[in-house]
Amino acid sequence: MPLHGFTRLFENMLNHPNIKVMLNTDYREIEKAIPCQEIVYTGPVDEFFDYHYGKLPYRSLDFYHETHNTQVFEPAPVINYPNQHLYTRVTEFKYLTGQEHSKTNIVYKFPKAEGDPYYPVPRPVNQEIYKQYKALVDATPEIYFVGRLATYKYYNMDQCVS
Ligand SMILES: Cc1cc2nc3c(=O)[nH]c(=O)nc-3n(C[C@H](O)[C@H](O)[C@H](O)COP(=O)(O)OP(=O)(O)OC[C@H]3O[C@@H](n4cnc5c(N)ncnc54)[C@H](O)[C@@H]3O)c2cc1C
C-alpha cells in the first residue's frame, strides 16, 4: 500500500498543469478534437482494433457487500473458497486499512464470464488471438499500448506502479 493510500497517490500524479482529466469519456469521442503525435492507450486492445480478430475473453466478477455488527468477521483479510461455494473469495477490508471500528465491512466475490473485463483467461487459444492483435500493435508504433487491458495480461498494483 502507498504510504498515504492510492487516492492521494493518484491525486498527486494528476495534479500536474499538463494533465486534464475527463471522466466518462471514451477516447474515440475526443480523438479527433485533440491532435497529437503519440497516444498512451490503456483500454482493451481488441476494442481498439474493432474486434478484428474477435473478442478476447475475460473473467468478471459480481461483488456483494455486507456490513456486520461485529469487530471482526473472519480470521484473515482474504479467504479463498475455490470449490464449495458460488463465491470464490471473502475480503474483510479493515485488515488492509487498519481501520478500527465496532462494525466491519466484507465483500463476497462471485465469478462470471460476462461483464466488465477483469481477468484475462490464460488459455493457449486466447494467447493465439492476442498474438494476432500484438502484430497490429507492433505495426502501430505511434500508440503505446500499456497496462492490463492493452496487453491482455494480469498485473498486480505493485507491478503497475513500479
Ligand atoms: C477485480 C480486481 C481486483 C484486483 N485486486 C487487486 C489486489 O487486491 N491487489 C493488486 O495488487 N492488484 C489488484 N488488481 C489489479 C490491479 O487493479 C490492476 O492491475 C491495475 O488497476 C491495472 O492498471 P492499468 O492501468 O493497467 O489498468 P486499469 O486500472 O484498468 O486502467 C485502465 C484505464 O483505461 C480506461 N479506459 C479503458 N478503455 C477506455 C477508452 N476506450 N477510453 C478512455 N479510457 C479508457 C479505463 O477507464 C481505466 O481508467 C485487481 C484487479 C481487478 C480487476
The ligand as an SDF file (V2000), in Angstrom:
LIG
                    3D

 53 58  0  0  0  0  0  0  0  0999 V2000
  -11.4050   -7.1640   -9.6050 C   0  0  0  0  0  0  0  0  0  0  0  0
   -9.9430   -6.8290   -9.4840 C   0  0  0  0  0  0  0  0  0  0  0  0
   -9.3180   -6.9300   -8.2460 C   0  0  0  0  0  0  0  0  0  0  0  0
   -7.9740   -6.6030   -8.1210 C   0  0  0  0  0  0  0  0  0  0  0  0
   -7.3870   -6.7180   -6.8950 N   0  0  0  0  0  0  0  0  0  0  0  0
   -6.0890   -6.4160   -6.7620 C   0  0  0  0  0  0  0  0  0  0  0  0
   -5.4390   -6.5220   -5.4910 C   0  0  0  0  0  0  0  0  0  0  0  0
   -6.0540   -6.8790   -4.4870 O   0  0  0  0  0  0  0  0  0  0  0  0
   -4.1170   -6.2060   -5.4100 N   0  0  0  0  0  0  0  0  0  0  0  0
   -3.4010   -5.8110   -6.5020 C   0  0  0  0  0  0  0  0  0  0  0  0
   -2.2060   -5.5300   -6.3830 O   0  0  0  0  0  0  0  0  0  0  0  0
   -3.9840   -5.6890   -7.7270 N   0  0  0  0  0  0  0  0  0  0  0  0
   -5.3070   -5.9830   -7.8640 C   0  0  0  0  0  0  0  0  0  0  0  0
   -5.9010   -5.8930   -9.0990 N   0  0  0  0  0  0  0  0  0  0  0  0
   -5.0780   -5.4910  -10.2410 C   0  0  0  0  0  0  0  0  0  0  0  0
   -4.9870   -4.0040  -10.4280 C   0  0  0  0  0  0  0  0  0  0  0  0
   -6.2190   -3.3980  -10.0960 O   0  0  0  0  0  0  0  0  0  0  0  0
   -4.7040   -3.7550  -11.8850 C   0  0  0  0  0  0  0  0  0  0  0  0
   -3.5700   -4.4790  -12.2560 O   0  0  0  0  0  0  0  0  0  0  0  0
   -4.4190   -2.3000  -12.2080 C   0  0  0  0  0  0  0  0  0  0  0  0
   -5.5140   -1.4830  -11.8720 O   0  0  0  0  0  0  0  0  0  0  0  0
   -4.1420   -2.2130  -13.6730 C   0  0  0  0  0  0  0  0  0  0  0  0
   -3.8340   -0.8830  -14.0070 O   0  0  0  0  0  0  0  0  0  0  0  0
   -3.9060   -0.4740  -15.5180 P   0  0  0  0  0  0  0  0  0  0  0  0
   -3.5170    0.9710  -15.5530 O   0  0  0  0  0  0  0  0  0  0  0  0
   -3.1590   -1.4500  -16.3430 O   0  0  0  0  0  0  0  0  0  0  0  0
   -5.4370   -0.6610  -15.9270 O   0  0  0  0  0  0  0  0  0  0  0  0
   -6.7560   -0.0130  -15.3310 P   0  0  0  0  0  0  0  0  0  0  0  0
   -6.6100    0.3070  -13.8730 O   0  0  0  0  0  0  0  0  0  0  0  0
   -7.8610   -0.9200  -15.7510 O   0  0  0  0  0  0  0  0  0  0  0  0
   -6.8190    1.3550  -16.1240 O   0  0  0  0  0  0  0  0  0  0  0  0
   -7.2340    1.3910  -17.4770 C   0  0  0  0  0  0  0  0  0  0  0  0
   -7.9200    2.7300  -17.6750 C   0  0  0  0  0  0  0  0  0  0  0  0
   -8.2210    2.8720  -19.0520 O   0  0  0  0  0  0  0  0  0  0  0  0
   -9.5100    3.4530  -19.1400 C   0  0  0  0  0  0  0  0  0  0  0  0
  -10.1010    3.1210  -20.4440 N   0  0  0  0  0  0  0  0  0  0  0  0
  -10.3680    1.8870  -20.9440 C   0  0  0  0  0  0  0  0  0  0  0  0
  -10.9170    1.9870  -22.1750 N   0  0  0  0  0  0  0  0  0  0  0  0
  -11.0020    3.3250  -22.4560 C   0  0  0  0  0  0  0  0  0  0  0  0
  -11.4940    4.0730  -23.5540 C   0  0  0  0  0  0  0  0  0  0  0  0
  -11.9860    3.4760  -24.6480 N   0  0  0  0  0  0  0  0  0  0  0  0
  -11.4390    5.4310  -23.4860 N   0  0  0  0  0  0  0  0  0  0  0  0
  -10.9460    6.0490  -22.3860 C   0  0  0  0  0  0  0  0  0  0  0  0
  -10.4520    5.3890  -21.3030 N   0  0  0  0  0  0  0  0  0  0  0  0
  -10.4850    4.0440  -21.3420 C   0  0  0  0  0  0  0  0  0  0  0  0
  -10.2930    2.8270  -18.0030 C   0  0  0  0  0  0  0  0  0  0  0  0
  -11.4180    3.6080  -17.6690 O   0  0  0  0  0  0  0  0  0  0  0  0
   -9.2370    2.8330  -16.9010 C   0  0  0  0  0  0  0  0  0  0  0  0
   -9.2460    4.0280  -16.1680 O   0  0  0  0  0  0  0  0  0  0  0  0
   -7.2390   -6.1970   -9.2530 C   0  0  0  0  0  0  0  0  0  0  0  0
   -7.8680   -6.1010  -10.4970 C   0  0  0  0  0  0  0  0  0  0  0  0
   -9.2020   -6.4160  -10.6100 C   0  0  0  0  0  0  0  0  0  0  0  0
   -9.8530   -6.3090  -11.9630 C   0  0  0  0  0  0  0  0  0  0  0  0
  1  2  1  0
  2  3  1  0
  2 52  2  0
  3  4  2  0
  4  5  1  0
  4 50  1  0
  5  6  2  0
  6  7  1  0
  6 13  1  0
  7  8  2  0
  7  9  1  0
  9 10  1  0
 10 11  2  0
 10 12  1  0
 12 13  2  0
 13 14  1  0
 14 15  1  0
 14 50  1  0
 15 16  1  0
 16 17  1  0
 16 18  1  0
 18 19  1  0
 18 20  1  0
 20 21  1  0
 20 22  1  0
 22 23  1  0
 23 24  1  0
 24 25  2  0
 24 26  1  0
 24 27  1  0
 27 28  1  0
 28 29  2  0
 28 30  1  0
 28 31  1  0
 31 32  1  0
 32 33  1  0
 33 34  1  0
 33 48  1  0
 34 35  1  0
 35 36  1  0
 35 46  1  0
 36 37  1  0
 36 45  1  0
 37 38  2  0
 38 39  1  0
 39 40  1  0
 39 45  2  0
 40 41  1  0
 40 42  2  0
 42 43  1  0
 43 44  2  0
 44 45  1  0
 46 47  1  0
 46 48  1  0
 48 49  1  0
 50 51  2  0
 51 52  1  0
 52 53  1  0
M  END
$$$$
